[in-house]
Amino acid sequence: MDYVKHHKIKLTKTRNLLTKKDLRPLHAHLAEHGALLTKKANQDDYPLIHLLFHLALTLRLTRKSALNNDTILILNPEMIDTFKALRPPEQYVTMLDVFWTKMDWGNLQERRYNNVKKIITVLLEEIEKLERLPQKEVLMLEESTIEHLQLNGIRSFLCFWSYFGFMNVSFEETAIADTGQLLQTEIKSVELKPLMQKLSKSLLDTWDAHGNANKPMQDFFSVLIGGSELEMDEEPAEDENEELSLFAMLQPLFEENVVNTLPVEDSGPFHGNITFKVSLFTSCWRRIQLPASATLLDLHRWIQEAFAFDDDHMYSFFMDGKRFSEYAFKSPMDCAGPYVQEAVLGKLDLYEGMRFLYLFDYGDEWQFDIFVEKLAEEEEELPGILAVKGESPEQYPGW
């Protein structure tokens, strides 16, 4: 937080992550192990920085904001003061609760992989090849297993769990000749800690909050702690609509009284008008204004009108800007949601400077870059097209 306070943190254009200019001094400040220190290393090559970056955003200790044509990271002093007022065990449980039940693990993945559920499955498959060992004993992974784990993006998640005290992970480090810089890190050993066994039941009971299958995680913990198979509660809760609270379940497990946490609920829907700049190319864009009560379905219809398309294909809005990611709202005729008519603009946590992707027609793949130019808290106005640049391309050239 001190680094963010004293520096202007400009985020990358495509993924809105920290730039290489800021990663190296942050790495030196945190003295992080297990990270790549080459000039080509990106934020997700630094597991601790990557985790803290997303934890701070989810806890609303930081937020993204627009500055000219850039997206920057700024502090939220009020929330930081509230977090600092918590005692250390309360801070720990608060961060673990957010990591486990509220964060999108897709954002934590190493950039080369696109399905976080496969990470859990691959890790389970590889560890199941090892004999179950007594608690506290080091698991010495075979060379082939290490290579398989790292090829499937497991390294970061092992680091994340180690930061929360579930395990110790050691690495083999290769230095660049004459510089001493770290070229690559490989998993050498994993030492499981008693805290994993202590918290495993609470973690398993709340795993569904991610929307992921519970069985792989149940098997995963069973293998890791080397005990008998963990049994899940088969009886539904009295109130099926009531979500299990990991924070509440962890409270009695700590000797020190854990009472307070940080509120991470949404601050409420935005009311007013939203201006979008929708671009097909740099020379072809439309500025569209919609009220916050409108939906992504309305935005779709206005884009179709603004570019003179026929609205005759399926489409999706990918809110992380990545084609075919899971973070999407889909057209009403799609076989599975969530759907665009359910996505109210004022409830999507849009911010000025945010970008997301509108993909129309899965065959021709027309990709529209959507830039949130302005959020104006005012009386809602009628939607409309405010500005036009460039002629619309033919939807079906040659027909």
C-alpha positions in Angstrom: 0.0 0.0 0.0 2.9 2.4 0.7 4.2 1.9 -2.8 0.8 2.6 -4.3 0.5 5.7 -2.1 3.7 7.2 -3.3 3.7 6.2 -7.0 1.3 6.7 -9.9 0.4 3.1 -10.8 -0.6 2.9 -14.4 -2.1 -0.5 -15.4 -1.5 -2.4 -18.6 -3.9 -1.7 -21.5 -5.1 -5.2 -22.3 -5.4 -6.9 -18.8 -5.4 -4.0 -16.4 -2.5 -5.5 -14.3 0.7 -4.0 -13.0 3.3 -3.0 -15.5 6.9 -4.3 -15.5 8.1 -0.9 -14.3 6.3 -1.4 -11.0 6.7 -5.2 -10.6 10.5 -5.1 -10.0 10.5 -2.6 -7.1 7.5 -4.3 -5.6 9.2 -7.6 -5.8 12.3 -6.2 -4.1 10.1 -4.6 -1.4 8.2 -7.8 -0.7 11.3 -10.1 -1.0 9.1 -12.6 -2.7 10.4 -16.1 -3.4 9.3 -18.2 -6.3 9.0 -15.4 -8.9 10.6 -14.9 -12.2 12.9 -11.9 -12.4 13.5 -11.6 -16.1 12.6 -8.5 -18.2 9.7 -10.5 -19.8 8.1 -11.4 -16.5 4.5 -10.3 -16.1 2.3 -9.8 -13.0 1.1 -13.4 -12.9 4.8 -14.6 -12.8 5.0 -13.1 -9.3 2.4 -15.1 -7.3 2.5 -13.0 -4.1 2.1 -9.7 -5.9 -0.6 -11.2 -8.1 -2.6 -12.5 -5.1 -2.2 -9.2 -3.1 -3.3 -7.2 -6.2 -6.6 -9.1 -6.5 -7.2 -9.3 -2.8 -6.8 -5.6 -2.4 -9.3 -5.0 -5.3 -11.8 -7.5 -3.9 -11.6 -6.0 -0.4 -11.9 -2.6 -1.9 -8.6 -1.4 -0.4 -7.8 -0.3 -3.9 -9.8 0.5 -7.0 -9.3 1.2 -10.7 -9.9 4.6 -12.1 -9.4 6.4 -15.4 -6.8 9.1 -16.0 -6.8 10.5 -19.5 -6.6 7.4 -21.7 -5.0 5.3 -19.0 -6.4 3.1 -16.2 -4.7 3.6 -12.8 -4.8 2.0 -9.4 -5.7 4.2 -6.5 -6.2 3.6 -2.7 -9.4 3.6 -0.8 -8.2 5.2 2.5 -11.4 4.6 4.5 -11.4 0.8 3.8 -7.6 0.6 4.5 -8.1 2.2 7.9 -10.9 -0.2 8.6 -8.7 -3.2 7.7 -5.8 -1.9 9.7 -8.1 -1.7 12.8 -8.6 -5.5 12.6 -6.4 -7.7 14.8 -4.0 -9.9 12.9 -6.1 -13.1 13.2 -9.1 -11.2 12.0 -7.1 -9.9 9.0 -6.0 -13.4 8.2 -9.5 -14.9 8.3 -10.9 -12.0 6.3 -8.4 -12.4 3.5 -8.8 -16.2 3.5 -12.6 -15.8 3.4 -12.3 -13.4 0.4 -9.8 -15.6 -1.4 -11.8 -18.8 -1.0 -15.4 -17.6 -1.4 -15.5 -14.3 -3.2 -12.5 -14.0 -5.6 -12.7 -15.1 -9.2 -10.0 -17.7 -9.4 -10.0 -17.3 -13.2 -8.3 -13.9 -12.6 -5.6 -15.6 -10.6 -4.6 -18.1 -13.2 -1.3 -17.9 -15.0 -2.1 -16.1 -18.3 -1.4 -19.3 -20.4 -4.4 -21.2 -19.1 -8.1 -20.6 -19.4 -9.9 -23.1 -17.1 -9.2 -22.9 -13.4 -11.2 -26.1 -12.7 -8.7 -28.1 -14.7 -5.9 -26.8 -12.4 -7.6 -28.5 -9.4 -8.2 -31.7 -11.5 -4.6 -31.9 -12.7 -3.2 -31.3 -9.3 -5.4 -34.0 -7.9 -4.4 -36.5 -10.6 -0.7 -35.9 -10.1 -0.7 -36.0 -6.3 -2.8 -39.2 -6.3 0.2 -40.9 -8.0 2.1 -40.4 -4.8 1.6 -42.7 -1.8 -0.3 -41.2 1.1 2.2 -40.0 3.6 1.9 -39.1 7.3 1.1 -35.5 8.2 4.0 -33.1 8.2 6.1 -35.4 6.0 7.6 -33.8 2.9 6.2 -34.9 -0.5 9.2 -35.2 -2.9 7.7 -34.8 -6.3 9.2 -36.8 -9.2 10.8 -34.8 -12.1 8.0 -35.8 -14.5 5.4 -34.8 -12.0 7.0 -31.4 -11.4 7.0 -30.7 -15.1 3.4 -31.7 -15.5 2.3 -29.5 -12.6 4.1 -26.5 -13.9 2.9 -27.0 -17.5 -0.7 -26.9 -16.2 -0.3 -23.7 -14.1 -0.2 -25.3 -10.7 2.9 -23.4 -9.4 1.0 -20.2 -8.6 -1.8 -22.0 -6.7 0.7 -23.9 -4.6 2.2 -20.5 -3.7 -1.1 -19.0 -2.9 -1.9 -21.9 -0.4 1.6 -21.6 1.1 1.0 -17.9 1.7 -2.0 -18.8 3.8 0.0 -21.3 5.8 -1.4 -24.5 4.4 2.0 -25.8 3.1 5.6 -25.0 2.6 6.7 -25.0 -1.0 10.4 -24.9 -1.9 11.8 -24.2 -5.3 14.9 -24.9 -7.4 16.2 -21.6 -8.7 18.4 -21.1 -11.8 20.4 -17.9 -12.0 21.4 -16.0 -15.1 25.2 -16.1 -15.4 27.0 -12.9 -14.3 23.8 -11.2 -13.1 22.6 -13.4 -10.3 19.0 -12.7 -11.5 16.5 -15.5 -11.1 15.7 -17.1 -14.5 13.3 -19.8 -13.5 11.8 -21.5 -10.5 10.6 -25.1 -10.2 8.8 -26.9 -7.5 11.2 -29.0 -5.5 9.1 -30.1 -2.4 5.8 -29.6 -0.7 5.5 -29.9 3.1 2.0 -30.0 4.3 1.2 -28.1 7.6 -1.2 -29.0 10.3 -3.3 -25.8 9.6 -4.5 -27.4 6.3 -6.0 -30.3 8.2 -7.4 -28.0 10.8 -9.3 -25.8 8.3 -10.0 -28.4 5.6 -13.6 -29.2 6.7 -14.6 -25.5 6.7 -12.9 -24.9 3.3 -14.7 -27.9 1.8 -18.1 -26.9 3.2 -17.8 -23.5 1.5 -16.2 -24.5 -1.8 -19.5 -24.4 -3.6 -19.5 -20.6 -3.2 -17.1 -20.7 -6.2 -19.6 -22.5 -8.3 -17.0 -25.3 -8.8 -17.6 -29.0 -8.3 -17.1 -30.0 -4.6 -15.9 -33.6 -5.2 -12.5 -32.8 -6.7 -11.7 -30.6 -3.8 -12.9 -33.2 -1.3 -10.6 -35.8 -2.9 -7.8 -33.2 -3.2 -7.8 -32.5 0.6 -8.2 -36.2 1.4 -5.0 -36.9 -0.6 -3.1 -34.0 0.8 -3.7 -34.5 4.5 -3.1 -38.2 4.1 -6.1 -39.2 6.2 -9.4 -41.0 5.7 -11.8 -39.7 3.1 -13.5 -36.5 4.2 -17.2 -36.8 4.3 -19.5 -33.9 3.3 -22.8 -33.1 4.8 -25.5 -34.6 2.6 -28.4 -33.0 4.4 -29.2 -29.5 3.0 -29.2 -26.6 5.3 -32.5 -25.6 6.8 -32.5 -22.5 4.7 -31.3 -23.6 1.3 -30.9 -20.1 0.2 -28.5 -19.2 3.0 -24.9 -19.4 1.9 -22.4 -20.9 4.3 -20.1 -18.3 5.7 -16.4 -19.3 5.9 -15.7 -16.5 8.3 -18.3 -17.8 10.7 -17.1 -21.4 10.4 -13.5 -20.4 11.1 -14.2 -18.2 14.1 -14.3 -21.0 16.7 -11.1 -22.6 15.2 -8.9 -19.8 16.4 -7.8 -19.5 20.0 -7.9 -15.7 19.7 -11.3 -14.4 19.4 -12.1 -13.5 15.8 -15.0 -11.1 15.8 -14.7 -8.4 13.2 -14.2 -8.5 9.5 -14.1 -6.1 6.6 -17.4 -5.5 4.7 -16.9 -6.5 1.1 -20.5 -6.2 -0.1 -21.2 -4.1 -3.1 -21.7 -0.5 -2.4 -25.0 -0.6 -4.2 -26.1 -0.1 -7.8 -25.0 3.0 -9.8 -27.8 5.4 -10.7 -27.4 7.8 -13.6 -26.2 7.6 -17.2 -23.3 5.7 -18.7 -21.3 6.7 -21.8 -19.6 4.0 -23.9 -17.2 4.3 -26.7 -17.7 1.2 -28.9 -15.0 0.5 -31.5 -14.5 -1.9 -34.3 -11.3 -0.3 -35.4 -9.5 2.9 -34.4 -11.1 4.6 -37.4 -14.6 3.2 -36.8 -16.3 3.8 -33.5 -19.6 5.0 -31.9 -20.3 6.8 -28.7 -23.4 5.5 -27.0 -25.2 6.7 -23.9 -27.5 4.5 -21.8 -29.2 4.9 -18.5 -27.9 2.7 -15.6 -31.2 0.9 -15.4 -30.7 -0.5 -19.0 -29.3 -4.0 -19.5 -26.6 -5.5 -21.7 -29.4 -6.5 -24.0 -30.2 -2.8 -24.5 -26.5 -2.1 -25.2 -26.4 -4.9 -27.7 -29.4 -3.5 -29.6 -27.9 0.0 -29.7 -24.6 -1.3 -31.0 -26.4 -3.2 -33.7 -28.3 0.0 -34.7 -25.2 2.2 -34.5 -23.2 -0.1 -36.8 -26.2 -1.0 -39.1 -25.9 -4.7 -38.4 -28.8 -7.2 -38.8 -28.9 -8.6 -35.3 -29.1 -12.1 -36.7 -26.5 -14.1 -34.8 -25.7 -15.1 -31.2 -23.3 -13.0 -29.2 -21.7 -12.5 -25.8 -20.3 -9.8 -23.6 -17.0 -10.9 -22.0 -16.5 -8.6 -19.0 -12.8 -9.4 -18.6 -12.1 -8.7 -22.3 -11.1 -12.3 -23.1 -12.8 -14.2 -25.9 -14.8 -17.2 -24.7 -13.8 -16.7 -21.0 -16.2 -17.8 -18.3 -16.8 -14.2 -17.2 -19.5 -13.6 -19.8 -23.2 -12.7 -20.3 -24.8 -14.5 -23.3 -27.5 -13.8 -25.8 -31.0 -14.8 -24.9 -31.1 -17.7 -27.4 -27.9 -19.3 -26.0 -28.3 -22.7 -24.3 -26.9 -21.5 -20.9 -26.6 -18.2 -19.1 -26.0 -15.9 -17.4 -28.0 -13.8 -20.0 -27.7 -10.3 -21.2 -31.3 -9.4 -20.2 -30.4 -10.2 -16.6 -27.3 -7.9 -16.5 -28.4 -4.4 -15.4 -25.6 -1.9 -16.3 -25.8 -0.1 -12.9 -25.1 -3.4 -11.1 -22.1 -4.5 -13.1 -19.5 -2.6 -11.1 -18.5 -0.6 -14.2 -15.9 2.1 -13.7 -14.6 4.9 -15.9 -11.7 3.5 -18.0 -12.9 -0.1 -17.9 -12.8 -2.1 -21.1 -14.8 -5.2 -22.1 -15.5 -7.2 -25.2 -18.7 -7.6 -27.3 -18.3 -10.6 -29.6 -21.1 -10.8 -32.3 -21.5 -13.8 -34.6 -19.4 -16.7 -33.5 -18.6 -17.6 -37.1 -17.3 -14.2 -38.5 -16.4 -13.1 -34.9 -17.0 -9.3 -35.1 -15.1 -8.0 -32.0 -16.2 -4.7 -30.5 -14.0 -3.0 -27.9 -16.2 -1.3 -25.3 -14.6 1.5 -23.3 -16.5 3.0 -20.3 -16.0 6.7 -20.9 -18.2 8.3 -18.3 -20.4 7.5 -15.3 -22.6 10.5 -14.6 -24.7 10.4 -11.4 -27.7 12.4 -12.6 -31.3 12.0 -13.7 -31.6 9.2 -16.3 -31.9 10.3 -19.9 -33.2 8.5 -23.0 -30.5 6.3 -24.6 -28.9 7.4 -27.8 -26.0 7.6 -30.2 -23.9 10.7 -29.3 -21.1 10.6 -31.9 -20.1 8.6 -34.9 -16.7 8.1 -36.6 -16.1 6.1 -39.7 -18.4 4.2 -42.0 -19.8 1.0 -40.8 -18.3 -2.1 -42.5 -20.5 -4.3 -44.6 -21.7 -7.2 -42.4 -21.8 -9.6 -45.4 -19.3 -8.2 -48.0 -19.8 -9.8 -51.4 -23.4 -10.8 -50.8 
